[in-house]
Structures are given as structure tokens and as C-alpha cells.
Amino acid sequence: MAVPVPELCTERLLLRAFTSDDFEPFARIVSDPEVVRYLDDGAPISREECWRGMALFIGHWQLRGYGWWAVEDRRTGDFLGRIGLYNPEGWPGIEIGWLLRRQAWGTGLATEGATAALSFAFDVVRADHVISLIDPRNTRSIRVAEKLGETYEHHLQHNKRERVVYGTHAPAIDAVRLPRVG
């Protein structure tokens, strides 16, 4: 049985499940060398890799009960990118991440959407700790992580690339925490 992907609404954004209609705009976003500069090997992502990536996003929800959301502008309906939680086998922890088209940079949308995703991680997934793996040259993403309340934890080599790990722990609550999802 398919795991339903919950929708999250913020003031300006709708975080929702990926659909086949998202392929073309997402392929345009990840083909922009500046957008993907600090991801993986820093090279633009081909259409084929984009398709496989979207399939991975959908499958991650099925296997973990959480994952990446497609990000839509609530006013215009425009596709803006992806925000969400990622934790494939062998990953150093539940990661919160964001990737938005260049026109959305500097508008606070990454922080707005990631704040909603972080609340989901703590309130629904019941994660105790969430991280962001960031290329140390990516000062924009480091600022977003800090705005989320994440702090520098350490450096690591991941997939043959240097990364800084920023992280935050779940807020302390008086009630007994429910079991984790995934």
C-alpha cells in the first residue's frame, strides 16, 4: 500500500508530493550549473538522472515514511524545487535539505519551507536529531541551516567530497515521545 505524502502549507509555499508534471520544471532547475554547483560532483543533472532522482524521492517516502516534497508557490502555482528529509541506507543521519530554482534565492523561501519540514521531522517522524550536509563553500545554505537553528557539528568526507555537518536536536518536551517513523 502506498504511503500518502502529506501536504505542508506555509505562508507562501505548498510542499506536496512529486508528480509527473513536475519533471520538466525540475529538469530545468537541476540543469542550471549554478543551482547544482555544490551538489554531488557539481555538474548539471541530465534529464535521465533527474527522472531517476524523482523516482528515488517517491520511493523514499514508501520506504521511510518521509522524504522530499515538491515545492510550489501558493500564489502562482509555479514549481520552485524540492525541500525535505533524506536518509538512504548508509547516510550519516536524517538530513533536511533544500534546492530551489535560482529566481527563488534570497527570498527566505528555503528557510520557510525547511522550517515546515523540520517541524515535520520532529513532530511526525519523531526524529531526535536532524542534520544538513553542506559543501563548506555554500555560504547560502549554511545561512539557511543557521536560521533553522542548526549549528556546526563537524567536517566529514562524504562521497569523496568535503562536507560540513550542521545539526539540531528535537526540542525538549514534557510529554512522552511517540515512536519514530521509518
Phi, psi and omega in degrees: 000136182288139175279123178289140178268116181291150175266140175242131178247135171243185180304317185244351189235152166242122173259122188215174178295148172290144174231169179298334178293342180278348187301307184299310180294326179290320177300322177296317182298310185281355173272353179281114183302327181289323181294320185261009184311322184254008177267148174037244181267003177082002182269149174306148183265129181290166177299319180296316178294324177297315179299314179297322178297316178296321177296321176298317180302315181294316180294326179300319177300319183291324183274327185249339184084009175202168181172207181275140171255147165286141182250126182236140174287120184295330181284318188253341186080003181292141174283129184248339182148217181221147174215142175165203186244141186218132180200066178289168178307133178086357180286152184285002178158178176289120182256139169256133183216171183206145175208111182238154178300154188303324182296343180269352183294145176077009183255355183084002182291323178298314179295318180299311180290319180293329176298317178295318179294322179294319176300318177300317181301317183278320187275326184255307180289333182067035175294143176269334186211136178231140181238166167228127174266119189229137171299129185298343177277348186274078184294330178298313180291325176297319177297319178298314179303315180295323177294333177282353183094007178281147176234158179299133177246312179185171172264154170206160172265123180226124184052042176067020178230145177287137177224151167257143179253121171252148181203167177211152179259156177300142176298145177291135177230154182283328184285159176292132180284142176286163178299153179286153174267142174075000000 
